[in-house]
Amino acid sequence: MKRFRFLAVFVLLFLSLFLFTTSSSANGKDTIFVITLEGPIDGALPRILKRAINEAEMSKVDLIILEINSPGGYVKEAGQIRDILVSTDIPIYAFVRNNAFSAAAFLALACDRIYMTPQGSIGDAQVILADGQPAPEKIISAWDAQMRSLAEARGRDPEIASAMVRIEKEIEGLVSSKELLTLTAHQAVQYGYCEGIYNSIDELLKALNYKNPQIIIFDQSWAESLARFITNPQVASILLSVGMVALIIEVLAPGFGVAGIISIISFTLFFGGHIIAGFANLEFIILFILGILLLIVEMFFAGFGIFGVGGVTLIFLSVIFTARSFSDGIVILGWTLLFTIILLIIFYRLLSRSKGLDKLVLKQQENKEQGYIASGKYEELLGKEGRTITMLRPSGIAEIEGQRYDVVSEGGFISSNAKIKVVKVGSNNIIVKKID
């Protein structure tokens, strides 16, 4: 009897669940997942869209709408996103709100259907290198083949897709051999590259017979949005430049102040953004920190030696490894050097007009009345001992036998009021070392 009751309860629960599901579907509670692709297709986007598709699959939605308004972007990342889009069993419809150019047109073709607003346009998919020049034929040929393949897979004319890539491609009545093909919304419908024109996603869903659907809007996290912004090569270069200039100022100025905080924030944003985007690993950050430490050590030694070369090498390697690609790393380094020089010049000119430079650069006059003597023959000072008046980093002022001299440390940093000994002299310099 107990077994019969248990079985009856189980059957009732199963039927209730079945009826609830059927009732929900009958009431038109279809679930639509909307992903907005806004702005350039950058290095961080594949990881974001991968999370979006996973979220849609976990929510068991009925349809994904990829809302596109993009000028295009990186070809490599577009290929990664294409693989993500075609890997799901959920239907994906592209909705071109305004523009789907270049790599964005490629992604629209990867979707099961394409819909557009009246002002939408799609095409202009020529591959351009970082210097603004068209890519070599080898790259164009591969990209052309991918565009044609996507078009054929969706039953679209591959020649039209090819004309979006190759400027020399001519289609009578549509595009000449002197321009890339870009289709308006009405042309896209006419030539089979768009299934319909609608003013909004809501209007599209009504036309598709989705009555009272549940719409889930995918939102990028603030960290993902920040990562997309930071991984832009120009933005990344500015962050590194600000960090380097602030670090130089912090090392030259006494104590720890605002410059040090700015430097830490800049470097943290640079590496943090690249970590979120999936580019940077912990070992690259360690390389960068070691490079900075080696440069700081080098600043306290006379000349430019192994520590300086090693520090610069480690910093360069860490930036190249952290960037989206080797070419992006070189671009970031180039812009960083340029921005750093510009910022240093601006900083120097601003401080030279105020008293702030006095804290970083020795500006007092050295005349005979104050106890200084002109540089000349220093042979008689060799082996003599004295005390530092200022810190030597590595140069500074020391007093030797009652006279003040400009001196240079032989090895590293020497604090003020430290006992020193002259170990080498030249026509214009005196090299000293610290003694106990």
Secondary structure, DSSP 8 states (H G I E B T S, - for coil): -HHHHHHHHHHHHHHHHHHHHHHHHHTT--EEEEEEEES-B-TTHHHHHHHHHHHHHHTT-SEEEEEEEE--B-HHHHHHHHHHHHH-SS-EEEEEEEEEETHHHHHHHHSSEEEE-TT-EEE----B-TTSSB--HHHHHHHHHHHHHHHHHTT--HHHHHHHH-TT--BTTTB-TTS--EEEHHHHHHTTS-SEE-SSHHHHHHHTT--S-EEEE----HHHHHHHHHTSHHHHHHHHHHHHHHHHHHHHSSS--HHHHHHHHHHHHHHHHHHHTT---HHHHHHHHHHHHHHHHHHTSSS--HHHHHHHHHHHHHHHHHSSSHHHHHHHHHHHHHHHHHHHHHHHHHHHTSGGGGGTS------GGGTB--S---GGGTT-EEEESS-BSSEEEEEETTEEEEEEESSS-B-TT-EEEEEEE-SS-EEEEE--
